[in-house]
Amino acid sequence: MATAAAEVSPDLLREVLTNRLLFLETLIMIEDKSRKIMPLRLNPIQRRFFPHLEKPGGRHVLLKPAQVGKSTIVIAFLFVDTITTPGTTSVIVAHKEFITQRLLQRAQFYYDMLPEQFKPVMSRKSANEKFFPELNSTLYIGTARAHVFGR
């Protein structure tokens, strides 16, 4: 399994931690359609959507076509925001349990593929939560139909 570069210079470290797009395209690894692990490179649709994710106040309700990479960019962005901004709570609500599990697996893959110097300690990785105690940050992914989550 390929991983991102093990050694990161201090200058790149500083820049990556303050530039979400650079973090995404340098350190977030994805599996392409041929199952090759490679760095995330935003496609034109993702690039057009990215500035909307960066707007403060952060509630985004998306109705999206399939297979254009919006789930990938949203999960990656919220994952990066959660692990780089202390006190962050990110919530993704999917419409079906199967999709929820796929989104959780993708977030876990992003975490697993990070170089160690960017990987905060994760104390909980439950059925719908990833908690990073040193940052007091949490990523929740749940199902809208769940009685205790999406209502």
DSSP file with accessible surface (Angstrom, degrees, kcal/mol):
  #  RESIDUE AA STRUCTURE BP1 BP2  ACC     N-H-->O    O-->H-N    N-H-->O    O-->H-N    TCO  KAPPA ALPHA  PHI   PSI    X-CA   Y-CA   Z-CA
    1    1 A M              0   0  182      0, 0.0     2,-0.1     0, 0.0     0, 0.0   0.000 360.0 360.0 360.0 130.1    0.0    0.0    0.0
    2    2 A A        -     0   0   52      1,-0.0     2,-0.3    35,-0.0    36,-0.1  -0.459 360.0-169.9 -79.1 151.8    1.4    3.4   -1.0
    3    3 A T        -     0   0   93     -2,-0.1     3,-0.1    34,-0.1   111,-0.1  -0.904  31.1 -87.2-133.7 167.3    1.5    6.3    1.5
    4    4 A A  S    S-     0   0    8    109,-1.2    23,-0.1    -2,-0.3    -1,-0.1  -0.244  71.8 -63.4 -66.4 163.3    2.3    9.9    1.3
    5    5 A A        -     0   0   71      1,-0.1    -1,-0.2   110,-0.1     0, 0.0  -0.172  43.7-143.5 -52.6 135.7    5.9   11.0    1.6
    6    6 A A  S    S+     0   0   72     -3,-0.1     2,-0.5     1,-0.1   111,-0.3   0.880  82.7  55.8 -72.8 -39.0    7.3   10.1    5.1
    7    7 A E        -     0   0  172    108,-0.0     2,-0.4   110,-0.0    -1,-0.1  -0.839  64.0-176.7-102.3 129.9    9.5   13.2    5.5
    8    8 A V        -     0   0   23     -2,-0.5    -2,-0.0     4,-0.0     0, 0.0  -0.990  26.2-122.2-126.0 129.2    8.1   16.6    5.3
    9    9 A S     >  -     0   0   61     -2,-0.4     4,-2.8     1,-0.1     5,-0.2  -0.304  23.8-116.5 -66.8 153.2   10.2   19.8    5.5
   10   10 A P  H  > S+     0   0   85      0, 0.0     4,-2.3     0, 0.0     5,-0.2   0.873 116.2  53.1 -58.2 -36.4    9.4   22.3    8.2
   11   11 A D  H  > S+     0   0  111      2,-0.2     4,-2.3     1,-0.2     5,-0.2   0.933 111.4  44.5 -64.8 -44.6    8.5   24.9    5.6
   12   12 A L  H  > S+     0   0   55      2,-0.2     4,-3.3     1,-0.2     5,-0.3   0.911 110.2  57.1 -65.6 -38.4    6.1   22.6    3.9
   13   13 A L  H  X S+     0   0   60     -4,-2.8     4,-2.0     1,-0.2    -2,-0.2   0.946 109.4  44.3 -56.8 -49.9    4.7   21.6    7.3
   14   14 A R  H  X S+     0   0  148     -4,-2.3     4,-0.8     1,-0.2    -1,-0.2   0.928 116.6  45.8 -61.1 -46.8    3.8   25.2    8.1
   15   15 A E  H >X S+     0   0  107     -4,-2.3     4,-1.0     1,-0.2     3,-0.8   0.923 111.3  51.3 -66.7 -41.7    2.3   25.9    4.7
   16   16 A V  H 3< S+     0   0    1     -4,-3.3     3,-0.5     1,-0.2     7,-0.4   0.887 107.2  54.1 -63.8 -36.9    0.3   22.7    4.5
   17   17 A L  H 3< S+     0   0   76     -4,-2.0    -1,-0.2    -5,-0.3    -2,-0.2   0.698 115.6  38.9 -73.8 -15.5   -1.2   23.4    8.0
   18   18 A T  H << S+     0   0  115     -3,-0.8     2,-0.5    -4,-0.8    -1,-0.2   0.482 109.4  63.1-109.9  -3.4   -2.4   26.8    6.9
   19   19 A N     X  -     0   0   61     -4,-1.0     4,-2.5    -3,-0.5    -1,-0.2  -0.900  59.7-169.4-128.1 101.0   -3.5   26.1    3.3
   20   20 A R  H  > S+     0   0   38     -2,-0.5     4,-2.9     1,-0.2     5,-0.2   0.885  87.9  52.1 -58.4 -43.5   -6.4   23.6    3.1
   21   21 A L  H  > S+     0   0   46      2,-0.2     4,-2.6     1,-0.2    -1,-0.2   0.935 111.0  47.3 -62.2 -42.9   -6.1   23.1   -0.7
   22   22 A L  H  > S+     0   0   44      2,-0.2     4,-1.5     1,-0.2     5,-0.3   0.925 111.9  51.0 -63.5 -42.4   -2.4   22.3   -0.4
   23   23 A F  H  X>S+     0   0    2     -4,-2.5     4,-2.9    -7,-0.4     5,-0.9   0.951 112.2  47.5 -58.1 -48.9   -3.1   19.9    2.5
   24   24 A L  H  X5S+     0   0    0     -4,-2.9     4,-1.0     1,-0.2    16,-0.6   0.927 117.4  40.2 -59.0 -47.7   -5.7   18.1    0.4
   25   25 A E  H  <5S+     0   0   32     -4,-2.6    -1,-0.2    -5,-0.2    -2,-0.2   0.584 124.0  38.5 -84.2  -7.5   -3.6   17.8   -2.7
   26   26 A T  H  <5S+     0   0   46     -4,-1.5    -2,-0.2    -3,-0.4    -3,-0.2   0.792 129.5  18.7-104.4 -40.4   -0.4   17.0   -0.9
   27   27 A L  H  <5S+     0   0    6     -4,-2.9     2,-0.6    -5,-0.3   -23,-0.2   0.623  96.2  90.5-115.0 -17.6   -1.4   14.7    1.9
   28   28 A I     << -     0   0    0     -4,-1.0    12,-2.9    -5,-0.9     2,-0.4  -0.761  60.1-159.5 -87.4 122.0   -4.8   13.2    1.3
   29   29 A M  E     -A   39   0A  10     -2,-0.6     2,-0.3    10,-0.2    84,-0.1  -0.789   9.9-175.3-101.6 142.9   -4.5   10.0   -0.6
   30   30 A I  E     -A   38   0A  36      8,-3.3     8,-2.6    -2,-0.4     2,-0.6  -0.851  27.6-119.3-127.8 167.4   -7.4    8.4   -2.6
   31   31 A E  E     -A   37   0A 107     -2,-0.3     6,-0.2     6,-0.2     4,-0.0  -0.949  32.8-145.0-106.3 121.9   -7.9    5.2   -4.5
   32   32 A D    >   -     0   0   47      4,-2.8     3,-2.4    -2,-0.6     5,-0.0  -0.165  35.8 -86.7 -79.1-178.7   -8.6    5.9   -8.2
   33   33 A K  T 3  S+     0   0  182      1,-0.3    -1,-0.1     2,-0.1    -2,-0.0   0.757 131.2  53.2 -63.6 -22.3  -11.0    3.9  -10.3
   34   34 A S  T 3  S-     0   0   91      2,-0.1    -1,-0.3     0, 0.0     3,-0.1   0.226 121.1-109.5 -94.2  13.0   -8.2    1.4  -11.1
   35   35 A R  S <  S+     0   0  201     -3,-2.4     2,-0.4     1,-0.3    -2,-0.1   0.653  70.5 145.1  68.8  21.8   -7.6    1.0   -7.4
   36   36 A K        -     0   0  130      1,-0.0    -4,-2.8     2,-0.0     2,-0.5  -0.743  49.2-129.3 -88.6 133.9   -4.3    2.8   -7.5
   37   37 A I  E     +A   31   0A  33     -2,-0.4    -6,-0.2    -6,-0.2   -34,-0.1  -0.733  45.2 148.3 -87.3 127.1   -3.5    4.9   -4.4
   38   38 A M  E     -A   30   0A  59     -8,-2.6    -8,-3.3    -2,-0.5   -34,-0.1  -0.963  50.9 -77.7-151.8 162.2   -2.5    8.4   -5.3
   39   39 A P  E     -A   29   0A  42      0, 0.0   -10,-0.2     0, 0.0     2,-0.2  -0.371  56.2-100.7 -64.3 145.3   -2.7   12.0   -4.0
   40   40 A L        -     0   0    2    -12,-2.9     2,-0.5   -16,-0.6   -12,-0.1  -0.491  38.9-172.8 -64.7 128.4   -6.1   13.7   -4.3
   41   41 A R        -     0   0  137     -2,-0.2     2,-0.1    -3,-0.1   -16,-0.0  -0.984  25.8-122.9-124.5 118.0   -6.1   16.1   -7.3
   42   42 A L        -     0   0   12     -2,-0.5    27,-0.1   -21,-0.1   -17,-0.0  -0.363  20.8-141.9 -65.4 133.7   -9.3   18.2   -7.5
   43   43 A N     >  -     0   0   56     25,-0.1     4,-2.7    -2,-0.1     5,-0.2  -0.356  36.5 -90.8 -82.9 173.3  -11.2   17.9  -10.8
   44   44 A P  H  > S+     0   0   98      0, 0.0     4,-2.0     0, 0.0     5,-0.2   0.881 127.4  49.1 -57.5 -38.9  -12.8   21.0  -12.3
   45   45 A I  H  > S+     0   0   57      2,-0.2     4,-1.8     1,-0.2     5,-0.2   0.937 113.2  47.0 -66.5 -43.7  -16.2   20.4  -10.5
   46   46 A Q  H  > S+     0   0    9     22,-0.2     4,-2.3     1,-0.2    -1,-0.2   0.908 110.4  53.2 -63.1 -40.2  -14.4   20.0   -7.2
   47   47 A R  H  < S+     0   0  109     -4,-2.7    -1,-0.2     1,-0.2    -2,-0.2   0.885 109.2  48.4 -63.7 -38.9  -12.3   23.1   -7.8
   48   48 A R  H  < S+     0   0  172     -4,-2.0     4,-0.3    -5,-0.2    -1,-0.2   0.846 116.1  44.2 -68.3 -34.4  -15.4   25.2   -8.5
   49   49 A F  H >X S+     0   0   20     -4,-1.8     3,-1.3    -5,-0.2     4,-1.0   0.802  93.7  81.3 -81.1 -28.3  -17.0   23.9   -5.3
   50   50 A F  H >X S+     0   0   10     -4,-2.3     4,-1.3     1,-0.3     3,-0.9   0.854  84.7  57.1 -51.6 -46.1  -14.0   24.2   -3.0
   51   51 A P  H 3> S+     0   0   69      0, 0.0     4,-0.6     0, 0.0    -1,-0.3   0.855 102.2  57.6 -58.2 -30.1  -14.3   27.9   -2.2
   52   52 A H  H X4 S+     0   0   86     -3,-1.3     3,-0.6    -4,-0.3    -2,-0.2   0.854 103.2  53.5 -67.7 -32.7  -17.9   27.3   -0.9
   53   53 A L  H << S+     0   0    7     -4,-1.0    -1,-0.2    -3,-0.9     5,-0.1   0.833 104.2  56.1 -68.4 -32.4  -16.5   24.8    1.6
   54   54 A E  H 3< S+     0   0   96     -4,-1.3    -1,-0.2    -3,-0.1    -2,-0.2   0.611  79.7 110.3 -78.7 -11.2  -14.0   27.4    2.9
   55   55 A K  S X< S-     0   0  120     -3,-0.6     3,-0.9    -4,-0.6    -3,-0.0  -0.423  74.5-116.2 -65.9 133.6  -16.7   30.0    3.7
   56   56 A P  T 3  S+     0   0  130      0, 0.0     3,-0.2     0, 0.0    -1,-0.1  -0.257  94.6  51.8 -67.4 157.4  -17.0   30.4    7.5
   57   57 A G  T 3  S-     0   0   78      1,-0.2    -2,-0.1     0, 0.0     2,-0.0   0.208  87.4-149.0 100.6 -16.8  -20.2   29.5    9.2
   58   58 A G    <   +     0   0   47     -3,-0.9     2,-0.6    -5,-0.1    -1,-0.2   0.293  44.2 137.2  29.2  41.8  -20.2   26.2    7.6
   59   59 A R        +     0   0  233     -3,-0.2     2,-0.5     2,-0.0    -1,-0.1  -0.934  24.8 175.6-105.3 122.6  -23.6   24.7    6.9
   60   60 A H        -     0   0   76     -2,-0.6     2,-0.6     2,-0.0    -7,-0.0  -0.981  15.0-170.2-128.4 119.8  -23.7   23.1    3.5
   61   61 A V        -     0   0  148     -2,-0.5     2,-0.5     2,-0.0    -2,-0.0  -0.951  19.0-164.9-107.7 120.3  -26.8   21.3    2.2
   62   62 A L        -     0   0   70     -2,-0.6     2,-0.5     2,-0.0    -2,-0.0  -0.920  25.0-178.1-116.6 130.2  -25.9   19.5   -1.1
   63   63 A L        +     0   0  176     -2,-0.5    -2,-0.0     0, 0.0     0, 0.0  -0.998  33.7 170.7-113.6 120.8  -28.0   18.0   -3.7
   64   64 A K        -     0   0   77     -2,-0.5     2,-0.1     0, 0.0    -2,-0.0  -0.951  36.8-112.2-137.8 152.1  -25.5   16.5   -6.1
   65   65 A P    >   -     0   0   80      0, 0.0     3,-0.6     0, 0.0     5,-0.3  -0.404  47.7 -98.5 -73.9 161.1  -25.2   14.3   -9.2
   66   66 A A  T 3  S+     0   0   75      1,-0.2     0, 0.0     2,-0.1     0, 0.0  -0.439  94.5  17.5 -80.2 152.6  -23.4   11.0   -8.8
   67   67 A Q  T 3  S+     0   0  151     -2,-0.1    -1,-0.2     1,-0.1     0, 0.0   0.747  84.8 109.6  65.4  31.0  -19.8   10.3   -9.6
   68   68 A V  S <  S-     0   0   30     -3,-0.6   -22,-0.2   -23,-0.0   -25,-0.1   0.417  88.7-109.3-111.6  -1.7  -18.5   13.9   -9.8
   69   69 A G  S  > S+     0   0   19    -24,-0.1     4,-2.1   -27,-0.1     5,-0.2   0.577  78.3 127.3  91.7  10.6  -16.3   13.7   -6.7
   70   70 A K  H  > S+     0   0   40     -5,-0.3     4,-2.6     2,-0.2     5,-0.2   0.918  75.5  50.2 -69.4 -39.9  -18.3   16.0   -4.4
   71   71 A S  H  > S+     0   0   37      1,-0.2     4,-2.8     2,-0.2     5,-0.3   0.935 110.5  52.0 -60.5 -42.5  -18.5   13.4   -1.6
   72   72 A T  H  > S+     0   0   29      1,-0.2     4,-2.5     2,-0.2     5,-0.2   0.943 113.0  42.5 -58.9 -48.5  -14.8   12.9   -1.8
   73   73 A I  H  X S+     0   0    0     -4,-2.1     4,-2.7     2,-0.2     5,-0.2   0.896 115.1  49.8 -71.0 -36.6  -14.0   16.6   -1.5
   74   74 A V  H  X S+     0   0   20     -4,-2.6     4,-2.7     2,-0.2     5,-0.3   0.959 114.7  43.2 -66.9 -48.1  -16.5   17.2    1.3
   75   75 A I  H  X S+     0   0    2     -4,-2.8     4,-2.7    -5,-0.2     5,-0.2   0.940 116.4  47.9 -63.0 -45.4  -15.3   14.3    3.4
   76   76 A A  H  X S+     0   0    0     -4,-2.5     4,-2.7    -5,-0.3     5,-0.2   0.936 113.6  47.4 -61.1 -45.8  -11.7   15.2    2.7
   77   77 A F  H  X S+     0   0   13     -4,-2.7     4,-2.8    -5,-0.2    -2,-0.2   0.946 115.2  44.1 -62.1 -48.7  -12.2   18.9    3.5
   78   78 A L  H  X S+     0   0   31     -4,-2.7     4,-2.5    -5,-0.2    -1,-0.2   0.892 113.1  52.3 -66.5 -36.4  -14.2   18.2    6.8
   79   79 A F  H  X S+     0   0    3     -4,-2.7     4,-2.2    -5,-0.3    -2,-0.2   0.960 112.6  44.5 -61.5 -49.2  -11.6   15.5    7.8
   80   80 A V  H  X S+     0   0    0     -4,-2.7     4,-1.1     1,-0.2    -2,-0.2   0.922 113.3  51.0 -62.7 -43.0   -8.7   18.0    7.3
   81   81 A D  H >X S+     0   0   39     -4,-2.8     4,-1.6    -5,-0.2     3,-0.5   0.925 110.4  50.2 -60.4 -42.2  -10.6   20.8    9.1
   82   82 A T  H 3< S+     0   0    0     -4,-2.5     6,-0.3     1,-0.2    -2,-0.2   0.889 114.5  42.4 -64.8 -39.5  -11.3   18.4   12.0
   83   83 A I  H 3< S+     0   0   12     -4,-2.2    -1,-0.2     1,-0.2    -2,-0.2   0.538 121.6  39.2 -90.0  -3.8   -7.7   17.3   12.4
   84   84 A T  H << S+     0   0   32     -4,-1.1    -2,-0.2    -3,-0.5    -1,-0.2   0.537 106.5  63.0-118.6 -10.1   -6.1   20.8   11.9
   85   85 A T  S >< S-     0   0   47     -4,-1.6     3,-1.1    -5,-0.2    -1,-0.2  -0.932  80.3-132.5-121.3 107.4   -8.5   23.1   13.8
   86   86 A P  T 3  S+     0   0   93      0, 0.0    50,-0.2     0, 0.0    51,-0.1  -0.228  88.6  22.7 -56.8 144.2   -8.9   22.5   17.6
   87   87 A G  T 3  S+     0   0   48     48,-2.9     2,-0.4     1,-0.2    50,-0.2   0.649  87.4 149.6  76.4  18.2  -12.4   22.4   18.9
   88   88 A T    <   -     0   0   17     -3,-1.1    50,-2.5    -6,-0.3     2,-0.5  -0.670  29.0-170.1 -89.4 135.6  -14.0   21.4   15.6
   89   89 A T  E     -b  138   0B  90     -2,-0.4     2,-0.4    48,-0.2    50,-0.2  -0.986   9.2-173.9-120.7 116.2  -17.1   19.3   15.3
   90   90 A S  E     -b  139   0B   7     48,-2.8    50,-3.3    -2,-0.5     2,-0.4  -0.924   1.3-169.2-111.1 137.5  -17.9   18.2   11.7
   91   91 A V  E     -b  140   0B  77     -2,-0.4     2,-0.5    48,-0.2    50,-0.2  -0.993   8.5-174.7-131.1 129.7  -21.1   16.4   10.9
   92   92 A I  E     -b  141   0B  21     48,-2.3    50,-2.5    -2,-0.4     2,-0.6  -0.993   8.6-162.7-121.1 127.9  -22.0   14.6    7.7
   93   93 A V  E     -b  142   0B  76     -2,-0.5     2,-0.2    48,-0.2    50,-0.2  -0.958   7.7-169.3-114.0 119.1  -25.5   13.2    7.3
   94   94 A A  E     -b  143   0B  10     48,-3.1    50,-3.1    -2,-0.6    51,-0.3  -0.629  26.0-127.9-100.5 165.4  -26.1   10.6    4.6
   95   95 A H  S    S+     0   0  115     -2,-0.2     2,-0.3    48,-0.2    50,-0.2   0.713  87.6  37.6 -89.3 -19.3  -29.4    9.4    3.5
   96   96 A K  S  > S-     0   0  122      1,-0.1     4,-2.3    46,-0.1     5,-0.1  -0.973  74.1-126.4-135.1 150.0  -28.7    5.6    3.8
   97   97 A E  H  > S+     0   0  105     -2,-0.3     4,-2.4     1,-0.2     5,-0.2   0.889 110.5  55.9 -60.2 -40.1  -26.8    3.4    6.2
   98   98 A F  H  > S+     0   0  139      1,-0.2     4,-1.9     2,-0.2    -1,-0.2   0.932 109.3  46.1 -59.9 -43.7  -24.8    1.8    3.4
   99   99 A I  H  > S+     0   0   44      1,-0.2     4,-2.6     2,-0.2    -1,-0.2   0.911 109.2  56.0 -66.0 -40.8  -23.6    5.2    2.2
  100  100 A T  H  X S+     0   0    2     -4,-2.3     4,-2.4     1,-0.2    -2,-0.2   0.933 107.6  48.4 -56.5 -46.5  -22.8    6.3    5.8
  101  101 A Q  H  X S+     0   0   65     -4,-2.4     4,-2.4     1,-0.2    -1,-0.2   0.897 110.5  51.1 -64.0 -39.2  -20.5    3.2    6.2
  102  102 A R  H  X S+     0   0  106     -4,-1.9     4,-2.1     2,-0.2    -1,-0.2   0.910 110.2  49.6 -64.1 -40.0  -18.8    4.0    2.9
  103  103 A L  H  X S+     0   0   13     -4,-2.6     4,-2.4     2,-0.2    -2,-0.2   0.914 110.8  49.8 -65.9 -41.6  -18.2    7.6    4.0
  104  104 A L  H  X S+     0   0   10     -4,-2.4     4,-2.4    -5,-0.2    -2,-0.2   0.910 109.8  51.2 -62.1 -42.2  -16.8    6.5    7.3
  105  105 A Q  H  X S+     0   0  130     -4,-2.4     4,-2.4     2,-0.2    -1,-0.2   0.898 109.2  51.1 -62.4 -38.5  -14.5    4.0    5.6
  106  106 A R  H  X S+     0   0   60     -4,-2.1     4,-2.4     2,-0.2    -2,-0.2   0.930 109.6  48.9 -65.8 -43.6  -13.2    6.8    3.3
  107  107 A A  H  X S+     0   0    1     -4,-2.4     4,-2.1     1,-0.2    -2,-0.2   0.917 111.9  49.9 -61.6 -40.4  -12.5    9.1    6.3
  108  108 A Q  H  X S+     0   0   23     -4,-2.4     4,-3.1     2,-0.2    -2,-0.2   0.902 108.5  53.0 -65.7 -38.3  -10.6    6.2    8.0
  109  109 A F  H  X S+     0   0   43     -4,-2.4     4,-2.1     2,-0.2    -2,-0.2   0.929 107.2  51.4 -61.9 -44.8   -8.6    5.6    4.8
  110  110 A Y  H  X S+     0   0    1     -4,-2.4     4,-0.6     1,-0.2    -1,-0.2   0.927 113.3  45.7 -57.3 -45.0   -7.6    9.3    4.7
  111  111 A Y  H >< S+     0   0   29     -4,-2.1     3,-1.2     1,-0.2    -2,-0.2   0.944 111.4  51.0 -63.3 -48.9   -6.5    9.0    8.3
  112  112 A D  H 3< S+     0   0   79     -4,-3.1    -1,-0.2     1,-0.3    -2,-0.2   0.831 110.5  49.8 -60.3 -32.1   -4.6    5.7    7.8
  113  113 A M  H 3< S+     0   0    2     -4,-2.1  -109,-1.2    -5,-0.2    -1,-0.3   0.538  85.5 109.9 -87.9  -7.6   -2.7    7.1    4.8
  114  114 A L  S << S-     0   0    5     -3,-1.2     5,-0.1    -4,-0.6   -86,-0.1  -0.404  79.4-105.0 -66.7 144.1   -1.5   10.3    6.5
  115  115 A P    >   -     0   0    9      0, 0.0     3,-2.1     0, 0.0     4,-0.4  -0.387  37.1-110.1 -61.2 147.9    2.2   10.7    7.3
  116  116 A E  G >  S+     0   0  140      1,-0.3     3,-1.5     2,-0.2    -2,-0.1   0.830 115.1  61.6 -54.1 -37.8    2.7   10.2   11.0
  117  117 A Q  G 3  S+     0   0   86   -111,-0.3    -1,-0.3     1,-0.3  -111,-0.0   0.667 110.2  41.9 -68.9 -10.6    3.6   13.8   11.7
  118  118 A F  G <  S+     0   0   14     -3,-2.1    -1,-0.3     2,-0.1    -2,-0.2   0.350  92.6  98.5-109.1   1.1    0.1   14.9   10.5
  119  119 A K    <   -     0   0   44     -3,-1.5     3,-0.1    -4,-0.4    -1,-0.1  -0.781  59.7-157.7 -99.8  99.8   -1.8   12.1   12.2
  120  120 A P        -     0   0   18      0, 0.0     2,-0.1     0, 0.0    -2,-0.1  -0.364  36.1 -88.1 -70.3 156.5   -3.3   13.2   15.5
  121  121 A V        -     0   0   76     11,-0.1     2,-0.5     1,-0.0    13,-0.4  -0.425  39.5-153.0 -63.8 133.8   -4.2   10.5   18.1
  122  122 A M        +     0   0   31     10,-0.2    10,-0.2     1,-0.1     3,-0.1  -0.961  17.0 177.5-111.1 119.3   -7.7    9.1   17.5
  123  123 A S        +     0   0   66      8,-2.1     2,-0.4    -2,-0.5     9,-0.1   0.718  68.7  35.0 -95.9 -23.1   -9.3    7.8   20.7
  124  124 A R  E     +C  131   0B 111      7,-1.1     7,-2.3     2,-0.0    -1,-0.2  -0.994  47.7 164.9-132.5 130.1  -12.7    6.8   19.4
  125  125 A K  E     +C  130   0B 136     -2,-0.4     5,-0.2     5,-0.2    -3,-0.0  -0.626  30.0 158.9-136.8  77.0  -13.5    5.4   16.0
  126  126 A S        -     0   0   51      3,-1.4     3,-0.2    -2,-0.1    -2,-0.0  -0.041  61.1 -70.7 -86.8-167.4  -17.0    4.1   16.6
  127  127 A A  S    S+     0   0   73      1,-0.2   -23,-0.1    -2,-0.0     3,-0.1   0.710 130.8   6.3 -62.8 -21.7  -19.8    3.3   14.2
  128  128 A N  S    S+     0   0   54      1,-0.1    13,-2.0   -24,-0.0     2,-0.4   0.267 117.4  73.6-146.0  19.2  -20.3    7.0   13.5
  129  129 A E  E     - D   0 140B  25     -3,-0.2    -3,-1.4    11,-0.2     2,-0.4  -0.994  41.4-171.5-144.5 140.6  -17.6    9.0   15.2
  130  130 A K  E     -CD 125 139B  15      9,-2.3     9,-2.7    -2,-0.4     2,-0.4  -0.987  22.5-169.7-124.4 115.2  -13.9    9.8   14.9
  131  131 A F  E     -CD 124 138B  26     -7,-2.3    -8,-2.1    -2,-0.4    -7,-1.1  -0.927  14.9-165.9-115.5 133.2  -12.7   11.7   18.0
  132  132 A F  E >>> - D   0 137B   1      5,-3.0     5,-1.7    -2,-0.4     3,-1.1  -0.886   6.2-170.7-116.4  94.7   -9.2   13.4   18.4
  133  133 A P  T 345S+     0   0   55      0, 0.0     3,-0.2     0, 0.0    -1,-0.1   0.829  80.6  59.2 -63.5 -34.9   -8.8   14.2   22.1
  134  134 A E  T 345S+     0   0  145    -13,-0.4   -12,-0.1     1,-0.2    -2,-0.0   0.791 119.1  32.2 -64.7 -24.8   -5.6   16.3   21.8
  135  135 A L  T <45S-     0   0   34     -3,-1.1   -48,-2.9   -14,-0.2   -47,-0.2   0.519 100.7-131.6-102.5 -12.2   -7.6   18.7   19.5
  136  136 A N  T  <5 +     0   0  109     -4,-1.1     2,-0.4     1,-0.2    -2,-0.1   0.915  62.9 139.4  54.1  43.9  -11.0   18.2   21.2
  137  137 A S  E   < - D   0 132B   0     -5,-1.7    -5,-3.0   -50,-0.2     2,-0.4  -0.928  34.4-168.3-121.6 145.8  -12.3   17.7   17.6
  138  138 A T  E     -bD  89 131B   9    -50,-2.5   -48,-2.8    -2,-0.4     2,-0.5  -0.991  14.3-157.0-137.3 140.4  -14.8   15.2   16.3
  139  139 A L  E     -bD  90 130B   1     -9,-2.7    -9,-2.3    -2,-0.4     2,-0.4  -0.984  18.5-170.8-114.2 117.3  -16.0   14.0   12.9
  140  140 A Y  E     -bD  91 129B  73    -50,-3.3   -48,-2.3    -2,-0.5     2,-0.4  -0.918   8.9-179.3-106.6 138.0  -19.5   12.5   13.0
  141  141 A I  E     +b   92   0B   0    -13,-2.0     2,-0.3    -2,-0.4   -48,-0.2  -0.980  21.2 153.0-134.4 120.2  -21.0   10.7   10.0
  142  142 A G  E     -b   93   0B   3    -50,-2.5   -48,-3.1    -2,-0.4     2,-0.4  -0.821  42.4 -94.7-141.0-179.4  -24.5    9.4   10.4
  143  143 A T  E >   -b   94   0B   8     -2,-0.3     3,-1.5   -50,-0.2     7,-0.9  -0.841  21.1-138.1-106.0 135.9  -27.7    8.4    8.7
  144  144 A A  T 3  S+     0   0   39    -50,-3.1   -49,-0.1    -2,-0.4    -1,-0.1   0.823 104.1  55.5 -61.4 -31.2  -30.6   10.8    8.4
  145  145 A R  T 3  S+     0   0  189    -51,-0.3    -1,-0.3   -50,-0.2     2,-0.1   0.599  79.8 112.0 -81.0  -9.7  -33.1    8.0    9.2
  146  146 A A    <>  -     0   0   32     -3,-1.5     4,-0.8     1,-0.1     5,-0.4  -0.430  69.0-136.8 -64.7 137.1  -31.4    7.2   12.5
  147  147 A H  T  4 S+     0   0  161      1,-0.2    -1,-0.1     2,-0.1     4,-0.1   0.795 100.3  33.8 -67.7 -28.0  -33.6    8.1   15.4
  148  148 A V  T  4 S+     0   0  150      2,-0.1    -1,-0.2     0, 0.0    -2,-0.1   0.534 123.0  40.3-106.5  -4.3  -30.8    9.6   17.4
  149  149 A F  T  4 S+     0   0   45     -3,-0.3    -5,-0.1    -6,-0.2    -2,-0.1   0.876 113.5  30.0-109.0 -62.1  -28.6   11.1   14.8
  150  150 A G     <        0   0   30     -7,-0.9    -3,-0.1    -4,-0.8    -6,-0.1   0.358 360.0 360.0 -93.8   7.4  -30.2   12.8   11.8
  151  151 A R              0   0  203     -5,-0.4    -6,-0.0    -4,-0.1    -4,-0.0  -0.697 360.0 360.0-100.4 360.0  -33.5   14.2   13.2
